[in-house]
Amino acid sequence: MPRGRSAVATAAVAAGIALAAPGCGGSDGTVTGPAPAARDRMQLTSPAFIDGGSIPPRFTCNGSGVSPPLDWRGTPDGARSLALLVEDADASGGTFVHWTVWDLAPKVRGVLSGSVPAGAREGENSAGDKAYAAPCPPKGDAAHHYRFSVYALREPLGLDQGAPAQDVRDAIAQQAIARGRLTGRFER
């Protein structure tokens, strides 16, 4: 035990570090490699923030932490399915995956705040949850850049609900024919 520090204080510091790590700064659960590539032929927007703008607190750990509304257009005719990824490449230790959603019908043109379209599946994020993980970079970090991506796929991914983020990314990389991207910033 460090000199001058009680066991309770040491445990409290360790617990605080463990709680802070899952947001966007920890290395557990991060993925490796670049985001799946595809031609940027789709347009992804949000009524909550502009591309390159700040993500409103409501959609972060400073607010209720719900997923923001997203809209897209330009889904190619050959798409048989869609997928969403939300990632933070500024996280220490690798890319932190905040959300994976796949097997969306190609006719779907967006998602409402805090929801997943019927029939779609959610995977495990880098925090180990099967849900949207709100942006929550370590206090004092420069703004992190959160990349929201929609992918048009030649086939449904066919992965089970709760699939690990790396598996979802790898499957998207094999099936992607087009994508749209939107970047939001957030710092605490």
MILOPA-242249 format. One line per 10 residues: number of its first residue (from 1); for each residue x, y, z of N, C-alpha, C. Coordinates in steps of 0.05 Angstrom, whole numbers. Layout:
NUM	X Y Z X Y Z X Y Z  ... $
END
This chain:
1	17 -23 0 0 0 0 18 25 0  11 45 -15 28 69 -16 28 82 12  51 94 18 55 107 44 35 131 46  22 132 70 4 155 75 -24 151 64  -29 129 52 -55 125 40 -68 100 52  -93 102 60 -106 79 72 -115 60 51  -121 35 59 -131 15 40 -157 24 28  -174 37 43 -200 47 33 -196 68 11  -177 86 16 -172 108 -3 -160 96 -29  -142 76 -26 -130 64 -49 -151 49 -65 $
11	-169 35 -52 -191 21 -65 -210 41 -79  -215 63 -67 -233 83 -79 -220 95 -104  -194 100 -104 -181 110 -128 -182 89 -150  -176 64 -143 -177 43 -163 -205 39 -175  -225 41 -158 -253 39 -168 -260 62 -186  -251 86 -180 -256 109 -197 -242 106 -224  -218 95 -224 -205 91 -250 -220 70 -266  -228 48 -253 -243 27 -267 -269 38 -279  -283 56 -264 -308 67 -274 -303 86 -297  -281 101 -297 -275 120 -318 -267 106 -344 $
21	-254 83 -342 -242 70 -365 -262 63 -387  -286 52 -381 -303 44 -403 -314 65 -421  -314 91 -414 -325 112 -430 -313 113 -458  -289 122 -461 -275 124 -487 -245 123 -483  -237 122 -458 -208 123 -454 -195 97 -447  -210 77 -440 -198 51 -433 -191 35 -457  -173 15 -453 -165 -1 -476 -180 -27 -478  -195 -35 -457 -210 -60 -457 -233 -58 -477  -235 -78 -494 -257 -78 -513 -254 -62 -538  -231 -47 -541 -227 -32 -565 -222 -51 -588 $
31	-225 -41 -612 -221 -57 -636 -196 -47 -651  -186 -64 -669 -162 -56 -684 -169 -53 -713  -152 -39 -727 -156 -35 -756 -174 -12 -762  -172 -3 -787 -189 19 -795 -219 11 -797  -236 31 -797 -264 26 -801 -269 13 -828  -290 -3 -831 -295 -15 -857 -296 5 -879  -284 -1 -902 -283 18 -924 -306 12 -944  -315 33 -957 -335 31 -978 -335 59 -991  -346 60 -1015 -349 85 -1029 -368 103 -1014  -361 128 -1010 -378 147 -996 -400 157 -1016 $
41	-421 141 -1019 -442 148 -1038 -468 154 -1023  -469 152 -997 -493 158 -982 -488 183 -965  -510 196 -958 -508 220 -941 -521 214 -914  -506 218 -893 -515 214 -866 -516 241 -851  -539 247 -839 -542 272 -824 -556 267 -798  -557 287 -781 -572 286 -757 -585 313 -752  -610 314 -744 -622 339 -737 -611 350 -710  -595 334 -696 -584 342 -670 -558 357 -672  -542 352 -693 -516 366 -696 -507 364 -725  -489 383 -732 -479 384 -760 -453 368 -761 $
51	-445 360 -785 -420 346 -789 -397 363 -779  -381 352 -761 -358 366 -749 -366 383 -725  -392 384 -719 -401 400 -696 -401 385 -670  -408 399 -649 -409 387 -623 -435 370 -619  -432 347 -607 -454 330 -600 -468 343 -576  -494 348 -577 -508 359 -554 -506 341 -529  -504 353 -505 -500 337 -480 -521 315 -477  -545 319 -486 -566 298 -483 -557 271 -493  -540 270 -514 -532 246 -526 -505 236 -516  -496 247 -493 -470 240 -482 -473 232 -452 $
61	-451 225 -440 -452 218 -411 -458 242 -393  -458 266 -404 -465 290 -389 -495 295 -389  -510 278 -404 -539 280 -405 -551 253 -401  -573 248 -415 -587 222 -412 -573 199 -427  -555 206 -445 -539 185 -459 -554 169 -479  -576 180 -490 -590 166 -511 -577 170 -538  -581 152 -557 -570 155 -583 -584 178 -598  -569 193 -614 -581 215 -629 -598 205 -652  -616 222 -662 -631 215 -686 -612 217 -710  -616 199 -729 -599 198 -753 -617 195 -777 $
71	-610 207 -799 -624 205 -824 -604 200 -846  -611 184 -866 -593 180 -889 -609 178 -915  -595 182 -936 -606 179 -963 -584 170 -982  -593 160 -1005 -573 151 -1025 -567 121 -1023  -585 106 -1010 -580 77 -1009 -580 65 -1037  -559 52 -1045 -559 41 -1073 -580 20 -1077  -589 17 -1102 -610 -2 -1109 -602 -31 -1102  -577 -38 -1103 -569 -65 -1098 -566 -73 -1069  -571 -54 -1051 -568 -59 -1022 -590 -79 -1013  -581 -99 -998 -601 -118 -986 -604 -114 -956 $
81	-587 -97 -945 -587 -92 -916 -571 -68 -910  -574 -57 -885 -559 -33 -876 -547 -39 -849  -526 -25 -842 -514 -27 -815 -504 0 -806  -503 4 -780 -493 29 -768 -469 22 -750  -449 39 -750 -427 38 -731 -423 66 -720  -417 68 -694 -408 93 -681 -382 87 -667  -361 101 -674 -335 95 -664 -320 121 -656  -302 117 -637 -284 138 -627 -255 129 -632  -242 138 -653 -215 130 -659 -195 146 -641  -204 166 -626 -186 182 -609 -182 168 -582 $
91	-196 147 -576 -194 133 -550 -166 121 -547  -156 122 -523 -130 110 -518 -132 79 -521  -113 67 -532 -113 38 -534 -126 27 -559  -137 43 -575 -150 33 -600 -177 46 -604  -191 37 -624 -217 49 -631 -238 38 -612  -253 56 -599 -274 49 -580 -300 48 -596  -314 26 -597 -339 23 -612 -362 30 -593  -377 50 -600 -400 59 -583 -426 45 -590  -429 36 -615 -454 25 -623 -451 9 -649  -463 -14 -650 -465 -29 -675 -494 -38 -678 $
101	-505 -33 -701 -533 -41 -708 -532 -51 -736  -544 -74 -741 -544 -85 -768 -570 -99 -774  -572 -109 -799 -596 -122 -809 -619 -103 -810  -614 -77 -815 -635 -57 -820 -644 -62 -849  -670 -60 -853 -681 -62 -880 -671 -39 -898  -665 -45 -923 -654 -23 -940 -673 0 -945  -699 -4 -939 -718 18 -942 -718 37 -919  -705 29 -897 -703 47 -873 -686 71 -880  -695 94 -872 -681 119 -879 -671 134 -854  -672 121 -831 -661 134 -807 -669 120 -782 $
111	-660 131 -760 -667 120 -733 -675 144 -716  -695 139 -699 -703 159 -680 -684 159 -656  -683 181 -641 -667 182 -617 -674 160 -598  -654 146 -588 -659 126 -567 -673 101 -577  -672 95 -603 -687 72 -613 -671 56 -633  -680 32 -638 -668 14 -658 -692 5 -675  -690 7 -702 -713 -2 -719 -720 -31 -714  -746 -37 -717 -756 -64 -714 -741 -83 -733  -733 -106 -723 -720 -126 -739 -689 -123 -740  -679 -100 -732 -650 -96 -731 -638 -109 -706 $
121	-612 -114 -707 -598 -126 -685 -576 -107 -675  -572 -108 -648 -551 -92 -636 -529 -111 -626  -504 -102 -629 -482 -117 -620 -470 -106 -594  -449 -119 -586 -435 -111 -562 -417 -87 -568  -418 -66 -551 -400 -44 -555 -374 -49 -540  -355 -30 -541 -329 -34 -528 -331 -34 -497  -353 -25 -486 -357 -26 -457 -369 -53 -449  -375 -70 -468 -386 -96 -462 -417 -97 -460  -430 -75 -467 -459 -74 -467 -471 -78 -495  -495 -87 -496 -509 -90 -522 -528 -67 -525 $
131	-517 -43 -529 -532 -19 -531 -514 4 -541  -525 28 -544 -510 52 -550 -495 60 -525  -469 65 -527 -452 75 -505 -448 104 -511  -458 121 -494 -456 150 -498 -427 159 -498  -420 179 -515 -393 190 -514 -386 200 -486  -362 193 -477 -354 200 -449 -324 199 -447  -310 217 -461 -281 217 -460 -271 225 -433  -246 218 -426 -235 226 -400 -235 256 -398  -241 265 -374 -240 294 -368 -212 304 -374  -210 327 -387 -184 339 -393 -173 331 -420 $
141	-184 310 -433 -176 303 -460 -185 325 -479  -171 328 -501 -181 345 -523 -206 332 -533  -222 347 -548 -247 336 -559 -242 310 -574  -258 290 -569 -257 265 -585 -276 268 -609  -269 254 -630 -285 255 -655 -300 229 -657  -326 230 -658 -343 207 -659 -354 204 -687  -346 182 -700 -353 177 -728 -378 159 -729  -400 170 -739 -425 155 -744 -424 147 -773  -428 121 -778 -427 111 -806 -451 93 -811  -463 97 -835 -484 79 -844 -472 65 -868 $
151	-477 39 -870 -466 22 -892 -489 9 -906  -488 10 -933 -505 -7 -950 -490 -33 -955  -504 -55 -951 -492 -81 -953 -504 -98 -975  -487 -114 -988 -497 -131 -1010 -514 -154 -999  -510 -162 -974 -525 -184 -961 -529 -177 -931  -550 -187 -918 -552 -184 -889 -528 -198 -876  -519 -187 -853 -496 -198 -839 -501 -225 -827  -525 -230 -818 -532 -256 -807 -519 -263 -780  -508 -243 -767 -496 -247 -741 -517 -248 -719  -511 -262 -698 -530 -263 -675 -531 -237 -660 $
161	-554 -231 -648 -557 -208 -630 -534 -209 -610  -522 -186 -604 -501 -184 -584 -473 -192 -594  -470 -195 -621 -444 -202 -632 -422 -182 -623  -398 -191 -619 -376 -173 -612 -371 -152 -634  -363 -128 -626 -358 -106 -644 -338 -113 -666  -317 -127 -660 -297 -134 -681 -310 -152 -702  -327 -171 -693 -340 -189 -713 -359 -173 -731  -373 -153 -719 -391 -137 -735 -375 -121 -756  -354 -108 -747 -337 -92 -765 -326 -109 -788  -316 -133 -781 -305 -151 -801 -326 -159 -821 $
171	-350 -166 -812 -372 -174 -830 -380 -151 -848  -382 -126 -837 -389 -103 -853 -368 -99 -875  -343 -102 -868 -321 -99 -887 -324 -118 -911  -335 -142 -906 -338 -161 -928 -363 -155 -945  -382 -141 -935 -408 -137 -949 -413 -108 -958  -397 -89 -950 -404 -61 -955 -401 -53 -984  -421 -40 -995 -420 -29 -1022 -422 1 -1023  -430 13 -1001 -431 43 -1000 -433 50 -970  -426 76 -964 -429 85 -937 -434 115 -937  -443 125 -914 -446 153 -909 -435 158 -881 $
181	-422 181 -877 -409 186 -851 -416 214 -841  -416 216 -814 -422 240 -800 -404 240 -775  -390 262 -770 -373 264 -747 -383 285 -728  -384 277 -702 -391 296 -681 -368 297 -661  -365 320 -648 -343 323 -628 -355 325 -600  -340 317 -580 -348 320 -552 -324 319 -534  -324 337 -514 -303 337 -493 -317 344 -467  -305 335 -445 -316 341 -419 -298 360 -404 $
END
